């Protein structure tokens, strides 16, 4: 996800709630990366940057089929994942 020398970029400034800013700082610190690097990764993930084209197309088509915007679609996917975790039970399976 790093910037390539030939890649054009733009500076985007925004305000976020203090609580979100603190979480961003904490997560960036835990990952030993700059806050701007983490913010960029989050934005790129929102737009499916780096996913194979077939995967991106399938997700975008599913999003349209469900009539959801991107934020609602991601929340829907997280909710479905939570339901799968609850269905599995409270004891996590360990990988070896």
Backbone torsions as a table, in degrees:
resi	resn	phi	psi	omega
1	UNK	NA	-1.4	-178.2
2	UNK	-68.0	158.8	-179.4
3	UNK	-73.6	131.1	175.2
4	UNK	-89.8	150.8	-177.3
5	UNK	-54.6	-34.5	-176.9
6	UNK	-89.0	-2.8	-176.2
7	UNK	-78.3	127.4	175.2
8	UNK	-79.4	138.8	177.6
9	UNK	-132.5	160.4	176.2
10	UNK	-129.6	147.0	176.2
11	UNK	-85.1	124.7	178.2
12	UNK	-121.6	122.0	179.0
13	UNK	-110.3	142.2	178.8
14	UNK	-152.0	161.5	175.6
15	UNK	-104.5	140.2	176.6
16	UNK	-129.6	155.0	177.4
17	UNK	-57.7	147.5	-178.3
18	UNK	-54.5	-41.5	-179.2
19	UNK	-62.2	-39.0	178.4
20	UNK	-68.1	-41.9	178.4
21	UNK	-59.2	-42.2	179.3
22	UNK	-65.4	-39.2	177.6
23	UNK	-66.1	-40.3	178.2
24	UNK	-62.4	-45.5	177.8
25	UNK	-60.9	-44.5	-179.1
26	UNK	-64.3	-43.6	-179.4
27	UNK	-67.0	-41.9	178.0
28	UNK	-61.7	-42.3	178.0
29	UNK	-63.1	-42.8	179.9
30	UNK	-64.4	-32.1	179.9
31	UNK	-91.3	1.4	-179.6
32	UNK	53.8	51.6	178.6
33	UNK	-140.6	163.6	179.2
34	UNK	-69.6	149.3	178.1
35	UNK	-59.3	-41.0	-179.3
36	UNK	-63.7	-34.7	178.3
37	UNK	-66.4	-43.3	178.6
38	UNK	-66.6	-42.9	179.2
39	UNK	-60.9	-41.1	179.0
40	UNK	-64.1	-43.4	179.0
41	UNK	-60.6	-40.8	179.3
42	UNK	-63.5	-45.0	179.6
43	UNK	-65.1	-44.7	179.4
44	UNK	-62.5	-39.0	177.7
45	UNK	-62.7	-37.8	179.1
46	UNK	-59.9	-32.9	-179.7
47	UNK	-99.6	15.4	176.1
48	UNK	60.6	26.6	178.0
49	UNK	-64.1	132.6	177.5
50	UNK	94.4	-12.5	177.1
51	UNK	-78.4	150.2	174.3
52	UNK	-58.9	144.9	-177.8
53	UNK	-52.8	-39.4	-178.9
54	UNK	-64.0	-39.4	-179.6
55	UNK	-68.8	-44.8	178.9
56	UNK	-60.5	-44.8	179.6
57	UNK	-61.8	-45.3	-179.5
58	UNK	-61.5	-42.9	180.0
59	UNK	-66.6	-43.3	179.7
60	UNK	-64.5	-39.2	178.0
61	UNK	-66.4	-40.7	178.3
62	UNK	-64.0	-42.2	177.7
63	UNK	-58.1	-45.3	178.9
64	UNK	-67.0	-42.3	-179.9
65	UNK	-58.6	-38.1	179.9
66	UNK	-82.1	-8.6	179.3
67	UNK	68.3	36.0	-177.5
68	UNK	-113.2	151.8	169.8
69	UNK	-81.6	171.3	-174.1
70	UNK	-59.1	-44.7	-178.1
71	UNK	-63.2	-45.2	178.7
72	UNK	-64.5	-37.1	-179.9
73	UNK	-65.1	-44.6	178.8
74	UNK	-63.8	-41.8	177.0
75	UNK	-62.2	-38.1	177.0
76	UNK	-61.6	-45.7	179.4
77	UNK	-62.2	-41.3	178.9
78	UNK	-66.4	-39.0	177.7
79	UNK	-63.2	-44.0	178.9
80	UNK	-63.2	-37.4	177.7
81	UNK	-65.3	-41.9	178.3
82	UNK	-61.1	-42.0	177.9
83	UNK	-61.9	-39.5	178.3
84	UNK	-64.5	-39.1	178.4
85	UNK	-65.3	-44.7	179.0
86	UNK	-62.6	-39.8	-179.6
87	UNK	-65.0	-37.2	-179.8
88	UNK	-66.2	-30.9	-179.1
89	UNK	113.9	170.6	-174.6
90	UNK	-81.6	-13.9	179.8
91	UNK	-89.6	114.2	-179.6
92	UNK	-69.7	143.1	175.1
93	UNK	-79.5	137.7	178.3
94	UNK	-99.4	143.2	178.1
95	UNK	-96.7	144.0	177.2
96	UNK	-118.2	NA	NA
